[in-house]
């Protein structure tokens, strides 16, 4: 039985259901359900009573809950004690973050890091994928969150989130184009794409634009190098009715009434984000943060 399984079971009991626990842990509900089923199979007993209103622990489940809480508390105390030796100098952990990163991706992991390494300070910078790669290789970043997986042996990488992109359109236009399963990508032909410059993430840009072109979408001139449009600018362009932009379902920016998000039929566009760090790093606080990001998410 692993610590992550203990945390998962405790969360399910405390939240009273799989859906709420999955949101708390930032993992998918099917993955969490598989974890609980695996525990029941491992111990050979039923741990939860499931109903339409949620879950309740059985007697065996209550026993496991007590023991799991004790183990997790002991683990937390051990990690905190070791942190006094491994980060006594008040280390700074430098992280690169792209625009439009899911808000929940780092929140749980950083909270976990703060508990384990209270003297580690996190310094986050908004940087494009290309700028993060340069900073990682020059030693200016300890961890990057990149929209493409780097090549070479000097960096390690781990997929942390995959987002099924939908489309933001003017509300009236979306109503005309949307079918029962969303909007077909080729229905966007004739609209301007409000995108990002290739220089920010060449591999992701090439993969994305190849799919758009294969569906008959004329991308027009590439945005100028270094011009990463903020959310407000994108929404203003889309709201005018002759443009579209791509966004995941959990896009954090509030939408005005004039703009609507819709899924794309068949989910043809998936945006992936990798955690990337120097292969030779031996920092324990960095390793702890990476482990906290280990469960890939899909949105």
C-alpha positions in Angstrom: 0.0 0.0 0.0 1.5 3.3 -1.1 1.2 6.8 0.4 -0.7 8.0 -2.5 -3.3 5.2 -2.0 -3.6 6.2 1.6 -4.2 9.8 0.7 -6.7 8.8 -1.9 -8.7 6.6 0.6 -8.7 9.3 3.3 -9.9 11.9 0.8 -12.8 9.7 -0.3 -14.0 9.1 3.2 -13.5 12.7 4.3 -15.3 14.1 1.2 -18.0 11.5 1.3 -17.8 10.7 -2.4 -15.5 10.0 -5.3 -16.3 13.1 -7.3 -15.5 15.5 -4.5 -12.4 13.6 -3.6 -11.2 13.5 -7.2 -11.5 17.3 -7.3 -9.6 17.6 -4.1 -6.8 15.4 -5.3 -6.8 16.8 -8.8 -7.2 13.4 -10.5 -9.9 11.8 -12.6 -12.8 10.0 -10.9 -12.1 6.8 -12.8 -8.5 6.7 -11.6 -9.6 7.3 -8.1 -12.2 4.6 -8.3 -9.6 2.2 -9.6 -7.4 3.0 -6.6 -10.1 2.2 -4.1 -11.1 -1.0 -5.9 -7.4 -2.0 -5.9 -7.2 -1.5 -2.1 -10.3 -3.6 -1.6 -8.8 -6.3 -3.8 -5.4 -6.0 -1.9 -7.0 -6.4 1.5 -9.8 -8.8 0.5 -12.5 -6.8 2.2 -15.1 -4.2 1.3 -13.9 -0.8 2.5 -16.8 1.5 1.3 -20.5 1.2 1.0 -21.5 3.0 -2.2 -25.0 4.6 -2.7 -26.6 7.3 -4.8 -25.8 9.9 -2.1 -22.1 9.1 -1.7 -20.0 6.6 0.2 -19.6 5.4 3.8 -16.7 3.4 5.2 -17.4 -0.1 6.5 -15.9 -1.3 9.8 -12.8 -2.4 7.8 -12.8 1.0 6.1 -12.8 2.8 9.4 -9.9 0.8 10.6 -8.0 1.6 7.5 -8.9 5.3 7.8 -7.5 5.4 11.3 -4.3 3.7 10.3 -3.8 5.6 7.1 -4.2 8.9 8.9 -1.6 7.9 11.5 0.9 6.8 8.8 0.4 10.0 6.8 0.8 12.1 9.9 4.0 10.2 10.8 5.3 10.6 7.3 4.6 14.4 7.4 6.5 14.7 10.6 9.5 12.8 9.2 9.6 14.9 6.1 9.4 18.1 8.1 12.2 16.9 10.3 14.4 16.1 7.4 13.6 19.4 5.7 15.6 21.1 8.5 18.7 19.4 7.1 18.0 19.4 3.4 16.7 23.0 3.0 18.2 24.7 6.0 19.5 27.5 3.9 16.1 28.6 2.8 16.4 27.4 -0.8 14.6 29.1 -3.6 12.8 26.8 -6.1 12.5 28.6 -9.4 9.6 27.5 -11.6 8.6 28.5 -15.1 4.9 28.7 -15.9 3.2 29.2 -19.3 0.1 31.3 -19.9 -3.2 29.6 -19.4 -1.9 26.9 -17.1 -4.8 25.1 -15.3 -5.1 26.9 -11.9 -5.5 23.6 -10.0 -2.4 22.0 -11.5 0.1 23.5 -9.1 -2.1 24.5 -6.1 -2.2 21.0 -4.6 1.5 20.2 -5.4 2.7 23.5 -3.9 0.6 23.1 -0.8 2.2 19.6 -0.4 5.6 21.1 -0.9 5.0 23.8 1.7 4.1 21.2 4.3 7.1 19.0 3.5 9.7 21.8 3.0 8.5 24.9 4.9 11.7 26.8 4.4 11.8 26.4 0.6 10.6 29.5 -1.2 9.0 29.2 -4.6 9.7 31.8 -7.3 7.4 31.5 -10.3 7.9 33.3 -13.6 5.6 33.4 -16.7 7.7 32.3 -19.6 7.1 30.7 -23.0 8.2 27.1 -23.6 11.2 28.3 -25.6 12.3 30.8 -22.9 11.9 28.1 -20.2 14.1 25.7 -22.2 16.8 28.3 -22.4 16.5 29.1 -18.7 16.6 25.5 -17.7 19.8 24.8 -19.7 21.4 28.0 -18.3 20.6 27.1 -14.7 18.1 29.9 -14.2 15.2 27.6 -13.6 14.8 24.5 -11.5 11.5 23.3 -13.0 9.6 24.2 -16.1 6.1 23.5 -17.3 6.4 23.2 -21.0 4.0 22.7 -23.9 6.3 20.3 -25.7 8.6 17.5 -24.6 12.3 18.5 -24.9 14.9 16.3 -26.7 18.3 15.5 -25.4 19.7 13.8 -22.4 20.3 16.9 -20.2 16.6 17.3 -19.2 14.1 14.9 -17.7 10.4 15.3 -18.4 7.0 14.0 -17.2 3.6 14.6 -18.6 1.4 16.3 -16.0 -1.8 17.4 -17.8 -3.5 16.8 -21.1 -6.3 19.3 -22.0 -8.9 18.7 -24.7 -9.2 22.1 -26.3 -12.5 23.5 -27.3 -13.3 26.8 -29.0 -14.3 30.3 -27.9 -16.7 32.0 -30.3 -19.1 34.9 -30.3 -22.2 33.6 -28.6 -24.5 34.2 -31.6 -22.0 32.5 -34.0 -21.5 29.6 -31.6 -25.3 29.0 -31.5 -25.3 28.8 -35.3 -22.4 26.4 -35.6 -22.9 24.1 -32.7 -24.4 20.6 -33.1 -25.4 18.1 -30.4 -21.7 17.1 -29.8 -20.2 20.5 -30.2 -18.6 22.4 -33.1 -16.8 20.7 -36.0 -13.3 22.0 -36.6 -13.9 22.6 -40.3 -16.9 24.8 -39.4 -14.4 27.4 -38.3 -13.2 27.9 -41.9 -13.3 31.6 -42.8 -12.7 32.8 -39.3 -9.4 34.3 -38.0 -7.5 32.3 -35.4 -6.4 34.3 -32.4 -3.3 32.3 -31.6 0.3 32.6 -30.4 3.7 33.1 -32.2 5.6 30.0 -33.3 8.7 31.2 -31.5 7.0 30.6 -28.1 6.7 26.8 -28.6 7.7 25.7 -32.1 6.8 22.0 -31.8 3.4 22.6 -30.3 2.7 25.4 -32.8 3.6 23.2 -35.8 1.4 20.3 -34.5 -1.5 22.5 -33.8 -1.4 24.5 -37.0 -1.0 21.3 -39.1 -4.3 20.0 -37.7 -6.1 23.4 -38.3 -4.8 23.6 -41.9 -5.9 20.0 -42.5 -9.4 21.1 -41.7 -9.3 23.9 -44.2 -8.6 26.8 -41.8 -6.5 29.6 -43.2 -4.3 30.8 -40.3 -3.3 34.1 -41.9 -0.1 35.8 -40.9 1.8 34.5 -37.8 1.5 36.7 -34.7 4.7 38.7 -34.1 7.5 37.1 -32.2 7.1 37.7 -28.4 3.4 38.7 -28.7 1.6 36.3 -26.4 -2.0 37.7 -26.2 -3.5 38.0 -22.7 -7.0 36.7 -22.1 -8.8 40.0 -22.3 -7.4 40.7 -25.8 -8.4 37.3 -27.0 -12.0 37.7 -25.7 -12.3 41.1 -27.3 -11.2 39.8 -30.7 -13.5 36.7 -30.4 -16.5 38.8 -29.2 -16.4 40.8 -32.5 -17.7 37.8 -34.3 -15.0 37.1 -37.0 -12.4 35.2 -35.0 -12.0 32.2 -32.7 -9.5 31.1 -30.1 -8.8 27.7 -28.5 -9.3 27.0 -24.8 -9.8 24.1 -22.5 -13.1 23.5 -20.7 -11.8 24.7 -17.4 -10.4 28.0 -18.7 -10.0 30.2 -15.7 -10.9 33.6 -17.2 -14.5 34.6 -16.7 -16.4 34.7 -20.0 -18.6 37.7 -20.9 -22.1 37.0 -22.2 -20.9 37.8 -25.7 -18.5 34.8 -25.8 -19.3 31.1 -25.5 -17.0 28.0 -25.0 -18.0 24.9 -27.0 -16.3 21.5 -27.3 -14.8 20.4 -30.6 -16.4 17.3 -32.2 -14.1 14.3 -31.8 -11.6 16.3 -29.6 -9.0 16.7 -32.4 -6.8 19.1 -30.4 -5.1 18.1 -27.1 -2.7 20.4 -25.4 -0.1 18.6 -23.2 2.0 20.1 -20.5 5.2 18.5 -19.3 7.1 19.1 -16.1 10.8 19.4 -17.1 13.9 19.6 -14.9 17.7 19.2 -15.2 18.5 15.5 -15.3 21.4 15.9 -12.9 19.4 17.6 -10.2 19.6 16.0 -6.7 17.4 18.6 -4.9 15.0 16.8 -2.5 12.5 19.6 -2.4 12.3 19.6 -6.3 11.9 15.8 -6.2 9.1 16.1 -3.8 7.3 18.7 -6.0 7.7 16.5 -9.0 6.3 13.5 -7.2 3.3 15.6 -6.2 2.7 16.4 -9.9 3.1 12.7 -10.8 -0.6 11.9 -11.5 -1.3 13.1 -15.1 -4.6 15.0 -15.4 -7.0 15.2 -18.4 -9.3 18.1 -18.9 
